[in-house]
Amino acid sequence: MSGDPPAPQSYVSSLPPDELRDVQPVLVAASRDIAVADADTAVANSNRSPNWTWEVSYQQRGGQYSNMVSVGVSIPLPINRKNRQNRDADEKAELGTKARLMYEDTQRQVEADIRTQSATLASGRERITHLTDSLLPAADRRVQLAAAAYQAGSGSLADAFAARRALLDAQLQVLDLRREVSLTWAQLEYQVVPASMSISQ
């Protein structure tokens, strides 16, 4: 029938983990937490070794004084580095490890949700096919037989109405199942952001 919607098919379940990381909002946030923790760790590690700075300046003074050149060197002397800077770097490294563990846990949960929704979608599509191929044609045949029996005088009007009611119930069952499958498909598809909004674009 031309008015039937297309069969809901999802590509989300076939995405490899590295692509899923770029389009699944929860994983995007978790991977950014890792990047922030790594940046904090790098800063803490750089603070462990002092940065030497130097400057040179030249001053041109009036006729009463000669011109002057000055040179300055700054060498930070870390005080209590072992207790303060090393501890800070270790804490930042632990936060990085925690962010990675949180990412792995989140990834497992997301992949489990996608597998569950994909299985529900596939099962729903199979049930739709089964009902459409077997239940609806059988109910339609019963309507035709009951109508023919009524017209021939060997069946009752109540039987014809009952057959018609059974057909309508079967059609409603298929429509309800299509609605459930469409909702599952939408939940699965909206696990990820559209490609046009992906951070990889």
WOUR-V136924 format. One record per residue. N is the residue number from 1. RES is the residue in three letters. D_LAST is the distance of its C-alpha to the last C-alpha in whole Angstrom. Layout:
# WOUR-V136924
N:RES:D_LAST
N:RES:D_LAST
This chain:
# WOUR-V136924
1:MET:38
2:SER:36
3:GLY:35
4:ASP:34
5:PRO:30
6:PRO:28
7:ALA:29
8:PRO:26
9:GLN:24
10:SER:21
11:TYR:19
12:VAL:18
13:SER:21
14:SER:20
15:LEU:17
16:PRO:17
17:PRO:17
18:ASP:15
19:GLU:12
20:LEU:14
21:ARG:13
22:ASP:10
23:VAL:10
24:GLN:14
25:PRO:15
26:VAL:18
27:LEU:16
28:VAL:14
29:ALA:16
30:ALA:19
31:SER:17
32:ARG:16
33:ASP:20
34:ILE:20
35:ALA:19
36:VAL:21
37:ALA:24
38:ASP:23
39:ALA:23
40:ASP:26
41:THR:28
42:ALA:27
43:VAL:29
44:ALA:32
45:ASN:32
46:SER:32
47:ASN:35
48:ARG:37
49:SER:38
50:PRO:39
51:ASN:37
52:TRP:40
53:THR:40
54:TRP:42
55:GLU:43
56:VAL:46
57:SER:47
58:TYR:50
59:GLN:52
60:GLN:54
61:ARG:57
62:GLY:60
63:GLY:63
64:GLN:65
65:TYR:62
66:SER:61
67:ASN:57
68:MET:55
69:VAL:52
70:SER:51
71:VAL:49
72:GLY:47
73:VAL:46
74:SER:44
75:ILE:44
76:PRO:43
77:LEU:45
78:PRO:44
79:ILE:46
80:ASN:46
81:ARG:43
82:LYS:44
83:ASN:44
84:ARG:41
85:GLN:39
86:ASN:39
87:ARG:39
88:ASP:36
89:ALA:34
90:ASP:35
91:GLU:34
92:LYS:30
93:ALA:30
94:GLU:32
95:LEU:29
96:GLY:26
97:THR:28
98:LYS:28
99:ALA:25
100:ARG:24
101:LEU:27
102:MET:25
103:TYR:22
104:GLU:24
105:ASP:26
106:THR:23
107:GLN:22
108:ARG:25
109:GLN:25
110:VAL:22
111:GLU:23
112:ALA:26
113:ASP:25
114:ILE:23
115:ARG:26
116:THR:29
117:GLN:27
118:SER:26
119:ALA:30
120:THR:31
121:LEU:29
122:ALA:31
123:SER:34
124:GLY:34
125:ARG:33
126:GLU:36
127:ARG:38
128:ILE:37
129:THR:38
130:HIS:41
131:LEU:42
132:THR:41
133:ASP:43
134:SER:46
135:LEU:47
136:LEU:46
137:PRO:48
138:ALA:51
139:ALA:51
140:ASP:51
141:ARG:54
142:ARG:56
143:VAL:56
144:GLN:57
145:LEU:60
146:ALA:61
147:ALA:61
148:ALA:63
149:ALA:66
150:TYR:66
151:GLN:67
152:ALA:69
153:GLY:71
154:SER:70
155:GLY:67
156:SER:67
157:LEU:65
158:ALA:64
159:ASP:62
160:ALA:60
161:PHE:59
162:ALA:58
163:ALA:56
164:ARG:54
165:ARG:53
166:ALA:52
167:LEU:50
168:LEU:48
169:ASP:48
170:ALA:46
171:GLN:44
172:LEU:43
173:GLN:42
174:VAL:40
175:LEU:38
176:ASP:38
177:LEU:37
178:ARG:34
179:ARG:33
180:GLU:33
181:VAL:31
182:SER:28
183:LEU:28
184:THR:27
185:TRP:25
186:ALA:23
187:GLN:23
188:LEU:22
189:GLU:19
190:TYR:18
191:GLN:18
192:VAL:14
193:VAL:12
194:PRO:10
195:ALA:7
196:SER:7
197:MET:7
198:SER:6
199:ILE:5
200:SER:4
201:GLN:0
